[in-house]
Amino acid sequence: MTRPDFAAPHWLVQLLRPKPVPVPWNMVARAVIALATPLAVAYAAGDIAVGALISTGALPAVLSEASGPYRYRARRLGGATLAAAAGYLVGLLTGGSPAWSIPAVVLIAAVSALISAAGSNASVAALQMFVFCVLGTAQHATGLRVEVLFGYFCAGAAWSLLVALVTWTVRATSSERTAVAHVYIELAAMLSATDEPTSRAARNQLTTAMNTAYDRLLTARSWLSGRDAAYRQLLNQLSATTPAVEASVALVNAGRRPPGDVIEYLTGAAASVLATQPLPPPPSAPEEDADPVLKALYAGLARIEKGDDRQRRAVVSPYRRVREWASSLVSGPLTWVAALRLTVCVAVAEVVALLVPFERTYWITLTVGVVLKPDFGSVFGRAVLRGLGTVAGVGLGAVVLAVGARGWVLVALIALFAGGAAVGKVRNYGMLGTFVTPLIILQMDLANTGSWTVVLARLVDTVSGCLIVLVIGYLLWPGSRRPQVGGRLADAFDTVASYVRSALVVASSGEARLARSRARRAAYRALSDLRTAFQQVIVEPSPAGRQAVAWWPVIAGLERVTDAVTEVGVTLGRDVPPPSPEDVSLLTAALAELGAAVREQREPASVPLPDGDQLSGVVDQLGTTFDAVRGPDLVERTPSRLVRRFLPYHRRT
């Protein structure tokens, strides 16, 4: 008798799968030094409790740490630390009475949700403000004066910022150079791929590397004032890489691999950028009668060393940033809905905390705020991962508290949990919770070492917080489980249509080439963002998650359409005339029809397509995409059948 195969649900597999990213050893080292050193020094001085308070002040910078240029990291970490200090002070001042602390925490929750709309750094700062406001209300019970507690917090915050930024003076452009070198490495990896799935995954990695490099360099230059020669050189070099990237995508899409000297040049260019050395000489151009795409690749490699001359990016004033944020609040109801949901759930958590028969039940509210952060992905996924991770983390904390670890053993455990949190932050949210939970337990409840009551309280608090989020913030909240992923997919069709209009013309002038380059980057960035958005929703067992699974082949088809357009575009101007305007109009009309069908949840109408050989590859991929779109509009009626229909295709892509 054969044993039946039982496969885990697709949403659960996606939820538990860690991201395949390298271990950020620099971040691990900084987290260990920032959090464990105050404990070690305080223990050596005879009062480890003071070290725990100082270590708490170092936590905002550790939790907000991200790779990037030093200027970007300084703004991100500085803003998060200042916001955390403000929230912590509010918590300390109001923590003595529930009549003051509950309104303060609810108000901070609402404000943090609105601030999150201002951007990534603002979102991180808003989360830290809320988290440390809650922790501040708990610290009030230590009996120390407010100014003493706040002084220890500020000392830890200053120490963690010093650890994070101390190497700025000797490694000023290292992050930007690493980002540019990574583009060449990913380009070589894509050209070296031996099969389509590997090359497609490498192309996605290349898109991410290009986006990261442009973001870092443009951000760095916007904050410099005239002394940006190194950044300008890197940015011009990156901009000049665009033709080589386009030709490489076209070559891979055509199923061909370049000669070995191309791979050797790209790896040598990456090493030269990292070492601040001149680029190696480009490989010799092929014969005149060579394939047009291969000739375009060699021409693109020769152009890298020459560089482009980009105009300086204008500095955006703080007033304009604030005005844009305020405008987004006025015109965007989604931000207000997210703020309302967070406020309601936090208010419920504060009431439940009064009823739970444990002391210092701040962990319920803390769990609700961290899980329900409005711009950090799926609410369901974060609630499940937070619950699983915290249960595991409480288990670790239980062992530490049960054995009564003290002294240097406690310092070593804090260092271990700090390093694990740094890894979990980039790998998996549940892993982050597994290490952050015992870390905060030890910092906040150091005086209760050896007490099982604290362990049980933290476990009950976490489960209560996750249940509040799942029931009120997800199951009962209007529209939380309704499929909403089609709009972003339709917008991506429009972006690719704009790229088609720019790519399928001969770019004779520098301005035209720059416009085509920007359109290509916009298209591939939109596809990359689309994948990220769908991966956030795909972890839900609701109709939204099932629809994301069903739409996935459409994303893959749209990516292939974009690659096919790039393949045609790189050959133009090399004795190859551009397609007729009528054919280009047919392609853009087809993409517009696909976008409209996705928005309106209907089958796309049949539209005429070009029938010439030049655009045959684009037409073939468009036909496949039309076939894919003709299914997911029925997902509301027959979701399980459609998921079974599209999952095999999804796994192949």
PADOPA-82825 format. One record per residue (C-alpha): residue number from 0; x, y, z. Coordinates in Angstrom, 2 decimals. Example, Ala and Ser with C-alpha at 12.3 -4.5 7.8 and 13.67 -1.06 7.14 Angstrom:
<rs>
 seq    east   north      up
   0   12.30   -4.50    7.80
   1   13.67   -1.06    7.14
</rs>
This chain:
<rs>
 seq    east   north      up
   0    0.00    0.00    0.00
   1    1.51    3.28   -1.03
   2    1.56    6.16    1.41
   3   -0.26    9.25    0.10
   4    1.77   12.39   -0.40
   5    0.78   15.23    1.87
   6    2.01   18.63    0.78
   7    1.99   21.59    3.12
   8   -0.29   24.45    2.05
   9    1.37   26.82   -0.37
  10    0.81   29.83    1.89
  11    2.49   28.05    4.82
  12    5.53   27.09    2.75
  13    5.91   30.66    1.54
  14    5.45   31.97    5.09
  15    8.12   29.82    6.73
  16   10.68   29.91    3.93
  17   13.66   32.13    4.87
  18   15.00   34.60    2.36
  19   18.10   33.25    0.57
  20   20.35   36.15    1.51
  21   23.90   36.03    2.92
  22   24.46   36.43    6.64
  23   25.15   40.15    7.30
  24   28.23   39.61    9.43
  25   28.94   43.35    9.78
  26   25.46   43.93   11.17
  27   25.82   40.93   13.47
  28   29.08   42.28   14.86
  29   27.64   45.76   15.40
  30   24.56   44.34   17.16
  31   26.68   42.24   19.50
  32   29.00   45.12   20.37
  33   26.17   47.64   20.83
  34   24.00   45.46   23.09
  35   26.47   43.27   24.99
  36   29.20   45.82   25.78
  37   27.10   47.94   28.20
  38   26.15   44.78   30.10
  39   29.76   43.62   30.26
  40   31.06   46.98   31.47
  41   28.26   47.35   34.03
  42   28.80   43.82   35.36
  43   32.51   44.45   35.72
  44   31.62   47.65   37.61
  45   29.27   45.76   39.92
  46   25.76   46.73   38.70
  47   24.56   44.75   35.68
  48   21.03   46.20   36.01
  49   22.36   49.58   34.88
  50   23.94   47.85   31.90
  51   20.55   46.41   30.96
  52   18.98   49.89   31.02
  53   21.77   51.29   28.83
  54   21.47   48.29   26.51
  55   17.78   49.10   26.10
  56   18.76   52.49   24.71
  57   21.00   50.78   22.15
  58   18.15   48.62   20.86
  59   16.47   51.15   18.47
  60   19.56   51.52   16.30
  61   20.10   47.74   16.24
  62   16.50   47.04   15.21
  63   16.58   49.82   12.57
  64   19.95   48.88   11.08
  65   20.01   48.50    7.29
  66   22.70   48.28    4.67
  67   23.36   51.35    2.57
  68   25.44   54.52    2.33
  69   26.60   56.05    5.60
  70   24.55   59.20    5.00
  71   21.45   57.09    4.49
  72   22.19   54.99    7.58
  73   22.89   58.10    9.67
  74   19.50   59.56    8.76
  75   17.71   56.27    9.26
  76   19.33   55.36   12.59
  77   19.34   58.93   13.89
  78   15.66   59.41   13.09
  79   14.71   56.05   14.61
  80   16.71   56.76   17.77
  81   15.22   60.24   18.25
  82   11.71   58.88   17.70
  83   12.36   56.04   20.14
  84   13.67   58.50   22.73
  85   10.56   60.67   22.35
  86    8.25   57.67   22.70
  87   10.24   56.33   25.65
  88   10.00   59.66   27.45
  89    6.23   59.80   26.90
  90    5.95   56.27   28.28
  91    8.04   57.12   31.34
  92    6.01   60.25   32.10
  93    2.61   58.55   31.76
  94    3.40   55.03   32.96
  95    2.45   55.66   36.56
  96   -1.29   55.68   35.91
  97   -3.44   53.78   33.38
  98   -5.62   56.89   33.06
  99   -2.62   58.60   31.43
 100   -0.71   55.71   29.86
 101   -3.61   54.17   27.89
 102   -4.58   57.39   26.03
 103   -0.89   58.16   25.47
 104   -0.16   54.73   23.95
 105   -3.27   54.84   21.75
 106   -2.41   58.34   20.54
 107    1.20   57.37   19.79
 108   -0.09   54.35   17.84
 109   -2.29   56.57   15.65
 110    0.48   59.11   15.09
 111    3.00   56.38   14.21
 112    0.63   54.94   11.58
 113    0.24   58.35    9.93
 114    3.98   59.07   10.03
 115    4.62   55.77    8.24
 116    3.16   57.24    5.05
 117    6.14   59.61    4.74
 118    8.54   56.91    3.56
 119   10.68   53.96    4.61
 120   12.83   55.80    7.14
 121    9.80   57.54    8.63
 122    8.05   54.18    8.92
 123   10.94   52.67   10.84
 124   11.13   55.71   13.14
 125    7.37   55.55   13.76
 126    7.58   51.90   14.77
 127   10.42   52.60   17.21
 128    8.46   55.50   18.72
 129    5.51   53.23   19.42
 130    7.58   50.28   20.69
 131    9.58   52.35   23.14
 132    6.56   54.28   24.32
 133    5.11   50.94   25.41
 134    8.42   49.85   26.95
 135    8.65   53.21   28.73
 136    5.34   52.60   30.48
 137    6.75   49.28   31.72
 138   10.06   50.79   32.88
 139    8.19   53.19   35.13
 140    7.66   50.25   37.52
 141   11.40   49.96   38.27
 142   11.14   52.72   40.86
 143   13.97   54.83   39.46
 144   13.42   58.48   38.68
 145   12.36   59.41   35.17
 146   15.44   61.52   34.50
 147   17.73   58.67   35.56
 148   16.02   56.13   33.32
 149   15.97   58.54   30.39
 150   19.64   59.37   30.93
 151   20.59   55.69   30.76
 152   18.51   55.33   27.60
 153   20.23   58.28   25.93
 154   23.65   56.90   26.88
 155   22.81   53.59   25.20
 156   21.42   55.36   22.15
 157   24.58   57.44   21.74
 158   26.74   54.34   22.14
 159   24.83   52.36   19.47
 160   25.01   55.25   16.98
 161   28.76   55.47   17.56
 162   29.16   51.75   16.89
 163   27.07   51.96   13.72
 164   28.82   54.99   12.20
 165   32.38   54.94   13.59
 166   33.92   53.58   10.37
 167   32.39   56.31    8.20
 168   35.62   58.30    8.04
 169   37.66   55.42    6.60
 170   35.02   53.65    4.47
 171   33.07   56.58    3.05
 172   32.18   55.19   -0.40
 173   32.47   51.46    0.35
 174   28.72   50.85    0.31
 175   28.24   52.56   -3.04
 176   31.22   50.76   -4.58
 177   29.90   47.44   -3.33
 178   26.51   48.18   -4.92
 179   28.05   49.00   -8.32
 180   30.33   45.96   -8.19
 181   27.32   43.80   -7.34
 182   25.70   44.87  -10.63
 183   28.65   43.46  -12.59
 184   28.64   40.27  -10.54
 185   24.92   39.69  -11.12
 186   25.34   40.52  -14.81
 187   28.07   37.89  -15.10
 188   25.89   35.39  -13.22
 189   22.98   35.94  -15.59
 190   25.17   35.49  -18.67
 191   26.71   32.35  -17.17
 192   23.36   30.66  -16.45
 193   22.88   27.37  -18.29
 194   19.07   27.08  -18.17
 195   16.05   29.35  -18.31
 196   14.92   29.16  -14.64
 197   18.41   30.03  -13.43
 198   18.83   32.87  -15.92
 199   15.40   34.30  -15.01
 200   16.20   34.22  -11.32
 201   19.55   35.87  -12.08
 202   17.79   38.55  -14.12
 203   15.57   39.34  -11.14
 204   18.67   39.60   -8.96
 205   20.26   41.90  -11.54
 206   17.20   44.17  -11.47
 207   17.42   44.35   -7.68
 208   21.13   45.13   -7.86
 209   20.57   47.92  -10.40
 210   17.79   49.46   -8.31
 211   19.90   49.30   -5.16
 212   22.94   50.86   -6.83
 213   20.93   53.74   -8.32
 214   19.11   54.36   -5.05
 215   22.34   54.51   -3.06
 216   24.21   56.74   -5.47
 217   21.35   59.14   -6.15
 218   20.66   59.40   -2.42
 219   24.31   60.08   -1.66
 220   24.70   62.75   -4.36
 221   21.53   64.56   -3.33
 222   23.06   65.27    0.07
 223   26.49   66.39   -1.15
 224   27.44   69.96   -1.97
 225   30.13   70.16   -4.61
 226   32.55   67.56   -3.18
 227   31.05   64.55   -4.92
 228   33.69   63.57   -7.50
 229   33.84   59.92   -6.35
 230   30.05   59.57   -6.30
 231   29.70   61.28   -9.67
 232   32.24   58.90  -11.21
 233   30.44   55.84   -9.84
 234   27.03   57.11  -10.96
 235   28.25   57.94  -14.47
 236   29.85   54.50  -14.69
 237   26.64   52.82  -13.55
 238   24.58   54.83  -16.03
 239   26.94   53.82  -18.84
 240   26.37   50.17  -17.92
 241   22.74   50.32  -19.07
 242   23.41   49.42  -22.76
 243   25.42   46.39  -21.67
 244   22.60   45.32  -19.35
 245   20.00   45.70  -22.10
 246   22.12   43.71  -24.57
 247   22.75   41.00  -21.97
 248   19.03   40.63  -21.27
 249   18.40   40.41  -25.00
 250   21.13   37.78  -25.44
 251   19.78   35.62  -22.61
 252   16.23   36.01  -23.85
 253   17.39   34.74  -27.26
 254   18.84   31.63  -25.58
 255   22.48   32.37  -26.35
 256   25.56   32.63  -24.12
 257   28.43   35.08  -24.67
 258   32.10   34.19  -25.08
 259   34.22   33.70  -21.99
 260   36.02   37.03  -22.35
 261   32.76   38.85  -21.53
 262   32.38   37.03  -18.19
 263   36.05   37.60  -17.45
 264   35.70   41.33  -18.11
 265   32.66   41.70  -15.87
 266   34.28   39.91  -12.93
 267   37.42   41.99  -13.43
 268   35.34   45.18  -13.51
 269   33.68   44.23  -10.21
 270   37.07   43.65   -8.59
 271   38.40   46.96   -9.94
 272   35.44   48.92   -8.58
 273   35.83   47.37   -5.13
 274   39.56   48.08   -5.11
 275   39.15   51.66   -6.43
 276   41.25   50.78   -9.47
 277   40.80   51.64  -13.19
 278   38.57   49.27  -15.12
 279   40.23   46.57  -17.22
 280   40.25   47.09  -21.00
 281   37.03   45.87  -22.66
 282   37.17   42.77  -24.86
 283   37.76   43.23  -28.57
 284   34.67   43.77  -30.69
 285   33.48   40.86  -32.88
 286   33.51   40.83  -36.65
 287   31.21   43.15  -38.58
 288   29.00   40.28  -39.72
 289   28.43   39.02  -36.16
 290   25.03   38.73  -34.56
 291   23.53   42.22  -33.90
 292   22.73   41.41  -30.26
 293   26.29   40.19  -29.62
 294   27.68   43.33  -31.29
 295   25.44   45.44  -29.08
 296   26.80   43.66  -25.98
 297   30.43   44.35  -26.91
 298   29.58   47.96  -27.74
 299   27.91   48.29  -24.35
 300   30.97   46.90  -22.56
 301   33.23   49.35  -24.39
 302   31.03   52.23  -23.28
 303   31.28   51.43  -19.55
 304   34.78   52.83  -19.21
 305   33.81   56.08  -20.95
 306   30.95   56.75  -18.54
 307   27.99   59.06  -18.93
 308   27.66   62.68  -17.88
 309   24.55   62.86  -15.73
 310   23.05   66.08  -14.44
 311   23.24   66.70  -10.71
 312   20.14   65.70   -8.77
 313   18.37   68.61   -7.11
 314   18.14   68.59   -3.33
 315   14.61   68.10   -2.02
 316   13.92   70.58    0.77
 317   12.46   69.38    4.10
 318    9.47   71.67    3.52
 319    8.70   69.92    0.23
 320    9.00   66.49    1.88
 321    6.55   67.49    4.60
 322    4.17   68.98    2.03
 323    4.23   65.79   -0.06
 324    3.57   63.71    3.04
 325    0.65   65.93    4.04
 326   -0.72   65.72    0.50
 327   -0.56   61.92    0.62
 328   -2.54   61.94    3.86
 329   -5.25   64.12    2.36
 330   -5.57   62.14   -0.87
 331   -4.89   58.63    0.42
 332   -7.69   56.97    2.42
 333   -5.67   53.76    2.83
 334   -3.34   55.47    5.29
 335   -6.25   56.59    7.44
 336   -7.81   53.12    7.32
 337   -4.51   51.57    8.43
 338   -4.19   54.13   11.21
 339   -7.74   53.45   12.37
 340   -7.19   49.69   12.40
 341   -3.98   50.03   14.42
 342   -5.61   52.45   16.85
 343   -8.62   50.20   17.45
 344   -6.49   47.11   17.99
 345   -4.11   48.94   20.36
 346   -7.05   50.29   22.34
 347   -8.46   46.76   22.66
 348   -5.02   45.48   23.70
 349   -4.78   48.12   26.44
 350   -8.19   47.11   27.81
 351   -7.29   43.41   27.69
 352   -4.03   44.19   29.48
 353   -6.04   45.57   32.40
 354   -8.02   42.33   32.64
 355   -5.20   39.77   32.33
 356   -4.14   38.60   35.82
 357   -0.43   39.27   35.30
 358    1.77   42.20   36.20
 359    3.32   44.45   33.55
 360    1.22   43.17   30.63
 361    2.72   45.71   28.23
 362    3.73   42.81   25.97
 363    0.15   42.48   24.64
 364    0.14   46.02   23.27
 365    3.71   45.64   22.05
 366    2.78   42.52   20.07
 367   -0.26   44.21   18.50
 368    1.74   47.26   17.39
 369    4.64   45.30   15.90
 370    2.41   42.80   14.08
 371   -0.06   45.36   12.74
 372    2.51   47.82   11.36
 373    0.60   48.95    8.25
 374    3.38   48.91    5.64
 375    5.38   45.84    6.56
 376    3.55   43.17    4.57
 377    0.78   40.70    5.29
 378   -0.99   41.14    8.63
 379   -1.85   37.45    8.72
 380    1.70   36.38    7.93
 381    3.24   38.68   10.53
 382    0.78   37.55   13.20
 383    1.54   33.88   12.57
 384    5.29   34.39   12.36
 385    5.32   36.68   15.39
 386    3.36   34.09   17.36
 387    5.58   31.18   16.34
 388    8.77   33.18   16.77
 389    7.77   34.55   20.15
 390    6.75   31.14   21.45
 391   10.19   29.88   20.49
 392   11.76   33.01   21.96
 393    9.88   32.61   25.22
 394   11.18   29.06   25.31
 395   14.72   30.38   25.09
 396   13.97   32.98   27.72
 397   12.44   30.30   29.94
 398   15.66   28.32   29.88
 399   17.69   31.40   30.77
 400   15.35   32.43   33.56
 401   14.94   28.89   34.89
 402   18.66   28.25   35.26
 403   19.12   31.69   36.82
 404   21.89   32.73   34.41
 405   23.92   35.59   35.78
 406   27.19   37.42   35.27
 407   29.24   36.66   32.20
 408   26.89   33.88   31.14
 409   24.11   36.45   30.87
 410   26.36   38.78   28.87
 411   27.21   35.95   26.47
 412   23.53   35.09   26.02
 413   22.65   38.72   25.27
 414   25.42   38.73   22.64
 415   24.04   35.51   21.13
 416   20.48   36.83   20.97
 417   21.68   40.15   19.51
 418   23.52   38.39   16.69
 419   20.54   36.13   16.03
 420   18.22   39.14   15.82
 421   20.49   40.75   13.21
 422   20.33   37.58   11.09
 423   16.59   37.12   11.58
 424   15.90   40.68   10.48
 425   17.07   39.88    6.94
 426   16.13   36.19    6.79
 427   12.70   35.65    8.37
 428   10.36   37.63   10.61
 429    9.68   34.62   12.81
 430   13.40   34.14   13.34
 431   13.63   37.80   14.35
 432   10.94   37.28   16.97
 433   12.71   34.17   18.25
 434   15.80   36.19   19.21
 435   14.32   39.61   19.98
 436   11.84   38.17   22.51
 437   14.40   36.74   24.98
 438   16.56   39.80   24.38
 439   13.87   42.21   25.53
 440   12.75   39.85   28.32
 441   16.24   39.87   29.80
 442   16.63   43.64   29.39
 443   13.25   44.44   30.93
 444   12.99   41.68   33.54
 445   16.57   41.24   34.67
 446   15.50   41.50   38.30
 447   13.15   38.51   37.85
 448   15.83   36.05   36.75
 449   14.80   32.59   37.93
 450   11.07   33.36   37.84
 451    8.77   31.14   35.78
 452    5.93   33.60   36.26
 453    7.54   36.05   33.83
 454    7.84   33.32   31.20
 455    4.18   32.35   31.49
 456    3.11   36.01   31.44
 457    5.07   36.76   28.27
 458    3.65   33.68   26.54
 459    0.05   34.57   27.42
 460    0.63   38.20   26.44
 461    2.02   37.26   23.03
 462   -0.77   34.83   22.22
 463   -3.33   37.43   23.34
 464   -1.79   40.12   21.14
 465   -1.68   37.84   18.08
 466   -5.32   36.81   18.64
 467   -6.39   40.46   18.83
 468   -4.67   41.14   15.51
 469   -6.01   38.02   13.77
 470   -9.60   38.43   14.99
 471  -10.13   42.22   15.04
 472   -7.43   43.44   12.66
 473   -7.79   40.67   10.07
 474  -10.86   38.39   10.25
 475  -13.39   41.03   11.31
 476  -11.83   44.07    9.64
 477  -13.72   45.03    6.45
 478  -11.84   44.24    3.26
 479   -8.75   42.71    4.89
 480   -9.24   39.35    3.12
 481  -10.60   40.71   -0.14
 482   -8.33   40.28   -3.19
 483   -6.65   43.61   -3.90
 484   -3.58   42.60   -5.89
 485   -4.94   43.20   -9.38
 486   -4.50   46.98   -9.30
 487   -0.71   46.84   -8.99
 488   -0.54   44.26  -11.76
 489   -2.62   46.51  -14.04
 490   -0.31   49.44  -13.28
 491    2.66   47.28  -14.26
 492    1.06   46.67  -17.68
 493    0.84   50.43  -18.17
 494    4.51   50.90  -17.18
 495    5.65   48.21  -19.62
 496    3.56   49.85  -22.36
 497    5.45   53.11  -21.76
 498    8.71   51.19  -22.08
 499    7.55   49.71  -25.39
 500    6.96   53.20  -26.78
 501   10.49   54.28  -25.78
 502   12.41   51.09  -26.58
 503   11.17   50.41  -30.12
 504   12.50   53.62  -31.66
 505   16.03   54.51  -32.75
 506   17.58   56.52  -29.90
 507   19.87   58.77  -31.92
 508   20.27   61.62  -29.44
 509   21.63   61.49  -25.93
 510   18.33   62.69  -24.53
 511   16.44   59.93  -26.33
 512   18.86   57.28  -25.04
 513   18.46   58.60  -21.51
 514   14.66   58.51  -21.84
 515   14.79   54.90  -23.03
 516   17.14   53.98  -20.20
 517   14.81   55.53  -17.65
 518   11.80   53.78  -19.17
 519   13.61   50.43  -19.02
 520   14.59   50.94  -15.38
 521   11.04   52.00  -14.54
 522    9.62   48.87  -16.19
 523   11.98   46.44  -14.49
 524   11.65   48.23  -11.15
 525    7.86   48.00  -11.42
 526    8.14   44.26  -12.12
 527   10.49   43.83   -9.15
 528    8.16   45.75   -6.83
 529    5.25   43.73   -8.18
 530    6.95   40.47   -7.26
 531    7.61   41.79   -3.75
 532    4.01   42.88   -3.28
 533    2.66   39.53   -4.45
 534    5.07   37.60   -2.24
 535    3.72   39.52    0.76
 536    0.12   38.55   -0.05
 537    0.81   35.01   -1.18
 538    1.36   33.89    2.44
 539   -2.34   34.33    3.25
 540   -4.85   31.41    3.04
 541   -7.59   33.94    2.16
 542   -8.97   34.70   -1.35
 543   -6.30   37.43   -1.60
 544   -3.54   34.84   -1.22
 545   -5.19   32.39   -3.61
 546   -5.63   35.12   -6.19
 547   -1.95   36.03   -5.87
 548   -1.02   32.42   -6.65
 549   -3.31   32.45   -9.66
 550   -1.95   35.77  -10.96
 551    1.68   34.66  -10.65
 552    1.94   33.27  -14.21
 553    0.78   36.65  -15.50
 554    3.72   38.33  -13.76
 555    6.09   35.80  -15.32
 556    4.51   36.41  -18.73
 557    4.82   40.17  -18.39
 558    8.50   39.79  -17.51
 559    9.06   37.73  -20.64
 560    7.27   40.35  -22.73
 561    9.59   43.01  -21.32
 562   12.67   40.89  -22.05
 563   11.49   40.29  -25.61
 564   11.02   44.03  -26.11
 565   14.55   44.62  -24.81
 566   15.88   42.03  -27.27
 567   14.37   43.92  -30.17
 568   15.34   47.35  -28.85
 569   19.09   46.70  -28.56
 570   19.39   45.82  -32.25
 571   17.85   49.05  -33.53
 572   20.17   51.55  -35.17
 573   22.70   48.88  -36.23
 574   21.52   48.46  -39.81
 575   18.18   47.34  -38.37
 576   15.21   49.69  -38.88
 577   12.71   50.20  -36.05
 578    9.24   48.64  -36.20
 579    6.56   50.71  -37.81
 580    4.58   53.08  -35.56
 581    1.46   51.07  -36.39
 582    3.02   47.87  -35.02
 583    4.18   49.66  -31.87
 584    0.66   51.00  -31.39
 585   -0.74   47.48  -31.69
 586    1.61   46.26  -28.94
 587    0.76   49.12  -26.57
 588   -2.96   48.65  -27.26
 589   -2.64   44.96  -26.39
 590   -0.90   45.80  -23.11
 591   -3.55   48.40  -22.35
 592   -6.28   45.80  -22.95
 593   -4.55   43.38  -20.57
 594   -4.31   46.08  -17.90
 595   -7.97   46.99  -18.32
 596   -9.01   43.32  -18.12
 597   -7.11   42.89  -14.86
 598   -8.62   46.04  -13.34
 599  -12.15   45.10  -14.38
 600  -11.79   41.38  -13.50
 601  -12.85   40.18  -16.95
 602  -11.40   38.20  -19.81
 603   -9.32   40.31  -22.21
 604  -10.82   40.91  -25.61
 605   -9.06   39.66  -28.71
 606   -6.93   42.37  -30.28
 607   -4.85   42.47  -33.49
 608   -1.10   42.00  -33.12
 609    1.84   42.59  -35.50
 610    2.59   39.69  -37.84
 611    6.14   40.53  -38.93
 612    9.27   38.55  -38.03
 613   10.92   41.42  -36.15
 614    8.32   41.45  -33.35
 615    7.45   37.75  -33.43
 616    9.14   37.08  -30.09
 617    7.20   39.88  -28.41
 618    3.95   38.69  -29.99
 619    4.53   35.11  -28.81
 620    5.06   36.22  -25.22
 621    2.03   38.51  -25.39
 622   -0.09   35.57  -26.54
 623    1.08   33.51  -23.56
 624    0.25   36.39  -21.24
 625   -3.24   36.72  -22.75
 626   -3.81   33.02  -22.03
 627   -2.69   33.49  -18.42
 628   -4.96   36.50  -17.85
 629   -7.99   34.55  -19.10
 630   -8.09   32.49  -15.88
 631   -7.57   34.44  -12.62
 632  -10.67   36.61  -13.07
 633  -12.71   33.56  -11.97
 634  -10.73   33.06   -8.76
 635  -13.57   34.29   -6.56
 636  -15.88   31.56   -7.86
 637  -13.54   28.59   -8.23
 638  -10.34   29.42   -6.35
 639   -9.15   25.87   -5.66
 640   -9.45   24.77   -9.30
 641   -7.57   27.81  -10.53
 642   -4.83   27.39   -7.96
 643   -4.36   23.78   -9.07
 644   -4.33   24.93  -12.68
 645   -1.69   27.61  -12.25
 646    0.58   26.17   -9.53
 647    2.55   23.89  -11.87
 648    3.28   26.88  -14.11
 649    4.27   28.94  -11.07
 650    6.76   26.31   -9.94
 651    8.37   26.18  -13.35
 652    8.88   29.95  -13.32
</rs>
